[in-house]
Amino acid sequence: MMYNIIAIEREYASGGNEIGERVARWLGIPCYGQEVLRRAAERMQTSQDRLLHLEETTSNSLLYSLGMAMKVMTGERDGLSEEGALYVTEERVIKDMALQGPCVIVGRCAGWILRERTDVLRVFIHANREYRKKRAVEEYGIAPENAENTLKKYDWRRSNFYHANTGMAWDDKRGYHLVLDSSAMGISPCVKAICGTAEGK
């Protein structure tokens, strides 16, 4: 393949998880999503729920972002907050996964973490709001009256966590090779586009 690792960031209910799983099946490689969190929880000897809470409370301040960037670049681990320790642990997990061979990794700043590798295809999946609210209700069982707030909650968490740990905007197209609108294209065409690019077709 032209790209061995496919790193997917996605808006909530845009179909990014499904797209990642289908890309992995097409290419015959593993897909890691929640597995990153599970392995990080094991290494930190805590629960996945605790780590999700830490992701939600990660500071989005410039000072936090600069401090994290310096610690990660220099390899310094002392004095890290719980949130910082989570990012560093997930960073290690993701790098270990990538070393094991070709795979799809969904979320958790994987594209940024693996940015020094030339065989990583960075993808962002987005969709219009009505499409995402419909998927949230039909695919995730969210009550229709709660769909809007659920979208805002998860988008905020992902955007905040990404920016706090990378200093980059989560949805900045300059950080990705492919930016795909699943509401305009459909899930299957998105899968085909990613696989074709990964295979160099």
JOQUI-V65746 format. One record per helix or strand of 3 or more residues. SS is the DSSP state (alpha for helix, beta for strand). FROM is the first residue (numbers start at 0). TO is the last residue. If there is no record, write none. Layout:
<<SS,FROM,TO> <SS,FROM,TO>>
This chain:
<<beta,4,9> <alpha,15,26> <beta,29,31> <alpha,33,43> <alpha,47,56> <alpha,61,73> <alpha,81,98> <beta,102,105> <alpha,109,112> <beta,119,125> <alpha,128,139> <alpha,143,165> <alpha,172,174> <beta,177,180> <alpha,181,184> <alpha,186,197>>
